Amino acid sequence: MKTTFFVSAAAMLLATTALAEDRLSAVHAFPETLIYTKSFLSFVDKVNEAGKGVVQIDVRGGPEAIGMFQQPDAVRNGVVDMVYTPGSFYAGTVPEKDALVTSNIAAPVARENGGIDLIDQIHQEKMGVKYLGWFDSGVCYNLWTRDEPKLDAEGNLDVSGLKLRGNAVYNAFFSDYLGAQVIDLPTTDVYSGLERGVVDATGWTQIGLIDLKWNEFLNYRIEPCFFSTDLGVIVNLDKWESLSEESRKILTEVAIAHEADSAAALGAKRDEDFAALEEQGMKVVTLEGKAAEDYLAAARGETLERMQELMSEHPSGAGNYDKLVELFYDDSK
């Protein structure tokens, strides 16, 4: 009789433990082969290792599971619990994400100075999601072209005649300063767009061109680089608040550690990619002097102007504008 009692008690304990484990479903914006997605999956592995018996993340897939531009709404509406995505994909709801786009610091600095806490607060208020972490930061963007780029008499970039692929990250800069006619294409369609000649130039980060195989068509990189990646993990707020205190602690601690780890790892990856591209024949065209200064100032200025305008249209206003600029940009650099 006692043996039966102990067996039943053990079974009940195991069942209770299994029920107590928190589980979150997740999707990622980009294909699994891309370096940024691999970074997110590494974060998931770290959480699942640290959270055994407490919290686990179940990855459903990428854009093939939920369209990349539908993912932010999916996490806000609770269709999925967690999304790894650029903030630019939901800029209409949280324009403040442009503070990350125009940043010249990496996530550990923004974590230390309170910038990420402010971004988290804004996400909770405006979108009903928890901003868990800014991953893969410290990587900037370049303009990449098929043909040798043209410069005018003052050394400024001349984009006339370019079929320039754009998206929400850099369209203000491309359109308002460069005067480019942009063709919006999602990341998943750029390879075929280059192959068919729909576009012959694109903005993209310093990393990932080889993963996406765009280097089969693009032969020039324009310097200086501009902007910063704004990739982050957002969690449905109701789901976040339903988690145990221990689960939230594990997720937060692993996210903070991954912010630092991913920034360091991608810096090394950038150097490897640049070396590989140069070996394959990639040429670099560098803007000099005032042309370079104006180029960088316009990239930041046009984007911050967009951010301020969109913030002003929201009932909560643009009260956080100056603070965001202060926290996410180091003027001494």
Order of alpha helices (4+ residues) and beta strands (2+ residues): alpha-beta-alpha-beta-alpha-beta-alpha-alpha-alpha-beta-beta-beta-beta-beta-beta-alpha-beta-alpha-beta-beta-alpha-alpha-beta-alpha-alpha
